[in-house]
Amino acid sequence: MSEWRWGKAGQRLTDGERMWRRRQQGKDKRQFDTALTEAQAKWRRGAVYPDSITAALDMQNLYGPEVDKACGWKRAVADARAALEGHQ
């Protein structure tokens, strides 16, 4: 993680402010890790539905081969899925 040394308008942070920011970064990482663990558990239980994944990707305008690769999908599977959903 990069250490933030500057505050607003180029003002240097005090030692206390730097320590607070480091703690905040750690807190954010723990929250992300917790959310990821919960999402993985939901996936294993079958509580995550492909339609909700597609909707979330669509809302963020994420599509194409790079998204398929990031999701671990093979292109032919993704194309077949899109055709079934009418997104082609």
C-alpha positions as CSV (number, residue, x, y, z in Angstrom):
1,M,0.0,0.0,0.0
2,S,1.2,3.5,-0.7
3,E,1.5,5.9,2.2
4,W,-0.4,9.1,1.8
5,R,1.7,12.0,2.9
6,W,-0.3,14.9,1.7
7,G,-3.7,16.3,2.8
8,K,-5.9,18.9,1.3
9,A,-4.3,21.6,-0.9
10,G,-0.8,20.1,-0.5
11,Q,-0.8,20.3,3.3
12,R,1.5,17.7,4.9
13,L,-0.3,15.3,7.1
14,T,0.6,15.1,10.8
15,D,1.9,11.8,12.2
16,G,-1.5,11.3,13.8
17,E,-3.3,11.8,10.5
18,R,-0.9,9.4,8.7
19,M,-1.5,6.8,11.4
20,W,-5.3,7.3,11.0
21,R,-5.1,6.8,7.2
22,R,-3.1,3.6,7.6
23,R,-5.7,2.2,10.1
24,Q,-8.4,3.2,7.7
25,Q,-6.7,1.4,4.8
26,G,-6.4,-1.7,7.0
27,K,-10.1,-1.4,7.9
28,D,-11.1,-1.1,4.2
29,K,-9.1,-4.2,3.3
30,R,-10.7,-6.2,6.1
31,Q,-14.1,-5.1,5.0
32,F,-13.3,-6.1,1.4
33,D,-11.9,-9.5,2.5
34,T,-15.0,-10.1,4.6
35,A,-17.4,-9.2,1.8
36,L,-15.4,-11.5,-0.6
37,T,-15.5,-14.4,1.8
38,E,-19.3,-14.0,2.2
39,A,-19.8,-13.8,-1.6
40,Q,-17.7,-16.9,-2.1
41,A,-19.8,-18.7,0.6
42,K,-23.0,-17.6,-1.1
43,W,-21.7,-18.9,-4.5
44,R,-20.9,-22.3,-3.0
45,R,-24.4,-22.5,-1.4
46,G,-26.0,-21.7,-4.8
47,A,-27.4,-18.4,-3.5
48,V,-25.9,-16.3,-6.3
49,Y,-27.9,-16.5,-9.6
50,P,-26.4,-16.0,-13.0
51,D,-29.0,-13.4,-13.8
52,S,-27.9,-11.2,-10.9
53,I,-24.3,-11.5,-12.0
54,T,-25.3,-10.5,-15.6
55,A,-27.3,-7.6,-14.2
56,A,-24.4,-6.3,-12.0
57,L,-22.0,-6.5,-15.0
58,D,-24.5,-4.7,-17.3
59,M,-25.0,-1.9,-14.7
60,Q,-21.3,-1.2,-14.7
61,N,-21.1,-1.5,-18.6
62,L,-18.7,-4.4,-18.2
63,Y,-18.7,-6.8,-21.2
64,G,-16.5,-8.4,-23.7
65,P,-13.8,-11.0,-23.8
66,E,-11.8,-9.4,-21.0
67,V,-14.8,-9.8,-18.6
68,D,-15.3,-13.4,-19.7
69,K,-11.7,-14.1,-19.0
70,A,-11.8,-12.4,-15.6
71,C,-14.9,-14.4,-14.7
72,G,-13.2,-17.6,-15.8
73,W,-15.7,-18.2,-18.7
74,K,-14.7,-19.6,-22.0
75,R,-15.8,-17.5,-25.0
76,A,-18.1,-20.2,-26.5
77,V,-19.9,-20.6,-23.2
78,A,-20.3,-16.9,-22.8
79,D,-21.6,-16.5,-26.3
80,A,-24.1,-19.3,-25.8
81,R,-25.3,-17.8,-22.6
82,A,-25.7,-14.4,-24.2
83,A,-27.7,-15.9,-27.0
84,L,-30.0,-17.6,-24.5
85,E,-30.6,-14.4,-22.7
86,G,-31.1,-12.4,-25.9
87,H,-28.0,-10.2,-25.4
88,Q,-26.3,-10.9,-28.7
